[in-house]
Amino acid sequence: MSSFASRVAGLLRPKFILIVLVAIAILYGAHRLGAGPMLKNALDWIRGLGTLAPVAFIAIYIAACVLFLPGSILTIGAGVIFGVVRGSIYVSIAATLGATAAFIVGRYFARDWIAKKLEGNAKFKAIDEAVGREGWKIVILTRLSPVFPFNLLNYAYGLTRVTLRDYFFASWAGMIPGTILYVYIGSLSGDLAGAGSSGAARTPAGWALDAVGLIATIAVVVYTARIGARALREKT
């Protein structure tokens, strides 16, 4: 096993513990700290755009990817504004287009600058070598794992030999589990804060069902990421 693969295996468990703790903190904070008014003020503008809300959200998300802004905040916000199903669809489209835009910038417009930033980066060197052997498979595996920073990876892949088409579809597929998880967290936090997409009061049974759904979603993300980490250990 390479030293790179060993680091991935070592970081994976604490990363997922952190995800669970962040989810709990968001849900608890929204409920206990009166986050409703603040959350509504931040999201009402997009929601108030009506049929143009998804377009505005996707445009903002793409810009955030290119500008190195944290997409996780927007992903959680999508759950609040649009709910789980529509939010997951919009984030999937936005994150894939944003990642592709950053890839194109990294490959054709800022290649030298990105190369300097990644010079001497052991993780990127290992990814670059693996992409040379395996192509799109490495893209989808790194997207499944939370170890790799999303925004930097978008630009970094522009320096590799992966084709734009393979990068686009592999990124889209690999980001689906994490997208659904964060949107689900956003949907629940919005409901707790009174800023959810449905606006309807939840019954105890409804909250119990949501909790089961969140746990199941986390379990799926953990499982797929572990599969990805195991495959990376074999390929790097």
MORA-V248342 format. One record per helix or strand of 3 or more residues. SS is the DSSP state (H for helix, E for strand). FROM is the first residue (numbers start at 1). LEN is the number of residues. If there is no record, write none. Layout:
BEGIN
<<SS & FROM & LEN> <SS & FROM & LEN>>
END
This chain:
BEGIN
<<H & 3 & 30> <H & 36 & 12> <H & 50 & 17> <H & 71 & 12> <H & 84 & 26> <H & 111 & 8> <H & 122 & 13> <H & 136 & 9> <H & 150 & 10> <H & 164 & 30> <H & 204 & 32>>
END
